[in-house]
Amino acid sequence: MNKRELQLKAFDRLLTIMDELREQCPWDKKQTLQTLRHLTIEETYELGDAILENDLKEVKNELGDLLLHIVFYARIGSETNSFDIADVANSISDKLINRHPHIYGDVSVTNEEDVKRNWENIKLKEGKKSVLEGVPNSLPALVKANRIQEKVAGVGFDWERPEQVFEKVKEELSELQEEVNSGNRDKLEAEFGDVLFSIVNYARFLDINPENALERTNKKFIKRFQYLEGKAKEHNRTLKEMSLAEMDVYWEEAKKI
């Protein structure tokens, strides 16, 4: 049995198990698209954590959890004859073929940017009224900002050089400071948002994913703060009992680890 046959056999096994669970398990019987939604989001974040940690064993496990959800949704859809797993697979296959005319057609591309531009233009031809229709409303704001900027850049609405974007960051910081001095909370929030949006855009020009970068800093801060907590506990003290100068000593130690 070759590798593809083994893969198909494994997928068929999963489909069989899903059918059995849906028909026999009290919990699985009760699930709907709506009840699974928040669990799917949670599994997606768990996969994201595993990827950031570069824990390939956990990446495999979390991908399995997500695959289960996809199969589960398809099984529910089949029960009302709305769609099944074959429809799901064929739908994405058709989309991929249609949106890769440089592979399955006679379109020529020279680089990744050409591919992105073609992708967005093809979606507009498919009937989308805006290139931004594909950005989910429920995305976290930081991720959404990055996706918005990627999509508009795909149709040519973009800066030409990183230096221009950095100048925009400085401009937005200056406007933010003006509102800090004015004391207008509504305008202050608006300007702060502009600063974040411009920083996200600059990250794109530096080829940095802002979500990954921020999460990396989050993890670094957590590790150092927990070191600080551990040192305080070793000396039978609480952080509230320590001065900032005392805490800073342990913080500097944590940075060296």
C-alpha positions in Angstrom: 0.0 0.0 0.0 1.5 3.3 -1.1 1.5 6.5 1.0 -1.6 8.0 -0.7 -3.5 4.8 -0.1 -2.6 4.9 3.6 -3.7 8.5 3.8 -7.1 7.7 2.2 -7.5 4.7 4.5 -6.8 6.9 7.5 -9.3 9.5 6.4 -11.9 6.8 5.7 -11.4 5.5 9.2 -12.0 9.0 10.7 -15.2 9.3 8.6 -16.4 5.9 9.9 -15.7 6.8 13.5 -17.5 10.2 13.1 -20.6 8.4 11.7 -20.5 5.9 14.6 -20.2 8.7 17.2 -23.0 10.8 15.7 -25.3 7.8 15.7 -24.4 6.3 19.1 -22.8 8.9 21.5 -25.2 11.1 23.5 -22.9 14.1 23.4 -22.1 13.9 19.7 -25.7 13.4 18.8 -26.7 16.7 20.5 -24.1 18.9 18.7 -25.0 21.5 16.1 -23.0 23.9 13.9 -23.6 26.6 16.6 -22.5 24.5 19.6 -19.3 23.5 17.9 -18.4 27.0 16.8 -16.7 28.2 20.0 -14.9 24.8 20.4 -13.5 25.2 16.9 -12.2 28.7 17.7 -10.6 27.3 20.8 -8.9 24.4 18.9 -7.6 26.9 16.3 -5.9 29.0 19.1 -4.4 25.8 20.5 -3.0 25.0 17.1 -1.6 28.5 17.0 0.1 28.0 20.4 1.7 24.8 19.3 3.0 26.4 16.1 4.5 29.3 18.0 6.2 26.8 20.4 7.4 24.8 17.4 6.0 21.7 19.2 5.5 19.5 16.1 4.0 16.7 18.1 1.3 19.1 19.4 0.9 20.6 16.0 0.0 17.1 14.7 -2.5 16.6 17.6 -4.1 19.9 17.2 -4.5 19.5 13.5 -6.3 16.2 14.3 -8.7 18.1 16.5 -9.4 20.6 13.8 -9.8 17.9 11.2 -12.4 16.2 13.5 -14.3 19.5 13.6 -14.3 19.8 9.8 -15.6 16.2 9.5 -18.2 16.9 12.2 -19.5 19.9 10.4 -19.7 18.0 7.2 -21.6 15.1 8.8 -24.1 17.6 10.3 -24.5 19.2 6.9 -25.1 15.8 5.3 -28.0 15.1 7.6 -30.1 17.9 6.0 -28.7 17.2 2.5 -27.0 20.6 2.6 -23.5 19.4 2.0 -21.2 16.5 2.8 -17.4 16.0 3.1 -17.1 15.4 -0.7 -18.8 18.8 -1.3 -16.5 20.5 1.1 -13.4 18.9 -0.6 -14.6 19.6 -4.1 -15.5 23.2 -3.3 -12.0 24.1 -2.1 -10.5 22.1 -5.0 -12.5 24.1 -7.5 -11.6 27.3 -5.8 -7.9 26.5 -5.8 -7.9 25.6 -9.5 -9.8 28.8 -10.4 -7.6 31.0 -8.3 -4.3 29.5 -9.6 -4.5 30.2 -13.4 -0.7 30.3 -13.4 -0.7 26.6 -12.6 -4.0 25.4 -14.2 -4.3 28.0 -16.9 -2.2 30.1 -19.3 -1.5 33.1 -16.9 2.2 33.9 -16.3 3.5 35.2 -13.0 7.0 36.2 -11.9 6.8 36.3 -8.1 4.6 36.0 -5.1 3.2 39.5 -5.4 1.8 38.7 -8.8 0.0 35.7 -7.4 -1.5 37.8 -4.6 -2.8 40.4 -7.1 -4.3 37.8 -9.3 -6.0 36.1 -6.3 -7.7 39.3 -5.3 -8.7 40.3 -8.9 -10.2 36.8 -9.5 -12.2 37.1 -6.3 -13.7 40.3 -7.5 -14.6 38.6 -10.8 -16.3 35.9 -8.9 -18.9 38.5 -7.7 -17.3 39.9 -4.5 -18.1 43.7 -4.3 -15.0 44.4 -2.2 -11.6 42.9 -1.7 -12.3 43.3 2.0 -15.3 41.0 2.1 -13.1 38.1 2.9 -12.0 39.6 6.2 -14.1 38.1 9.0 -15.8 40.6 11.3 -15.0 38.5 14.3 -11.2 38.4 13.8 -9.2 39.9 16.7 -8.4 43.6 15.8 -4.6 43.1 15.4 -5.1 40.1 13.0 -7.8 42.0 11.2 -5.7 45.0 10.6 -3.0 42.8 9.1 -5.4 41.0 6.8 -7.0 44.3 5.7 -3.6 45.7 4.7 -2.6 42.5 2.9 -5.7 42.5 0.9 -5.7 46.2 -0.2 -2.0 45.8 -1.0 -3.0 42.9 -3.3 -4.8 45.3 -5.6 -2.1 48.0 -5.5 -3.2 50.2 -2.7 0.1 50.3 -0.8 3.2 52.3 0.0 6.2 51.8 -2.2 9.0 51.7 0.4 9.4 50.8 4.1 10.8 54.3 4.9 7.4 55.9 3.8 5.6 53.6 6.3 7.9 54.5 9.1 7.4 58.2 8.5 3.7 57.5 8.7 4.2 55.8 12.1 6.1 58.9 13.3 3.3 61.1 12.0 0.7 59.1 13.8 2.7 59.1 17.1 2.9 62.9 16.8 -0.8 63.2 16.4 -1.4 60.9 19.3 0.8 63.0 21.5 -1.2 66.1 20.5 -4.4 64.4 21.7 -2.7 63.2 24.9 -2.1 66.9 25.7 -5.6 67.9 24.6 -7.3 65.5 27.0 -10.1 64.5 24.5 -10.6 60.8 25.3 -12.5 60.0 22.1 -9.9 61.5 19.8 -7.2 60.0 21.9 -8.6 56.5 21.3 -8.9 57.2 17.6 -5.3 58.4 17.3 -4.1 55.4 19.4 -5.8 53.1 16.9 -4.2 54.9 14.0 -0.8 54.3 15.7 -1.4 50.6 16.0 -2.7 50.4 12.5 0.4 52.1 11.1 2.7 49.8 13.2 1.0 46.7 11.9 1.5 48.1 8.4 5.2 48.7 9.1 5.5 45.2 10.3 4.2 43.9 7.0 6.9 45.9 5.2 9.5 44.3 7.5 8.1 40.9 6.7 7.1 40.4 10.3 3.7 38.9 11.4 2.6 41.4 14.1 0.4 38.8 15.9 3.4 36.4 16.1 5.7 39.2 17.2 3.4 40.4 20.0 2.7 36.8 21.2 6.4 36.2 21.4 6.8 39.3 23.6 3.8 38.1 25.7 5.4 34.8 26.3 8.8 36.4 27.1 7.1 38.8 29.6 5.2 35.9 31.3 8.4 33.9 31.7 10.3 36.8 33.2 7.4 37.8 35.5 7.0 34.2 36.7 10.7 34.1 37.5 10.2 37.3 39.5 7.3 35.7 41.4 9.3 32.6 42.1 12.2 34.6 43.5 9.9 36.5 45.8 8.4 33.2 47.0 11.9 31.9 47.7 12.4 34.8 50.1 8.9 34.4 51.7 7.8 37.7 50.3 5.0 38.9 48.1 5.5 41.3 45.2 3.4 43.9 47.0 6.0 43.9 49.8 8.9 44.5 47.4 10.0 47.9 46.0 10.4 48.4 42.2 14.1 48.5 42.7 14.1 45.1 44.4 11.9 43.6 41.7 14.1 45.1 39.0 17.1 43.1 40.3 15.3 39.8 39.7 13.9 41.1 36.4 17.4 41.7 35.1 18.3 38.2 36.2 15.3 36.8 34.3 16.5 38.6 31.1 19.7 36.6 31.2 18.1 33.2 31.3 
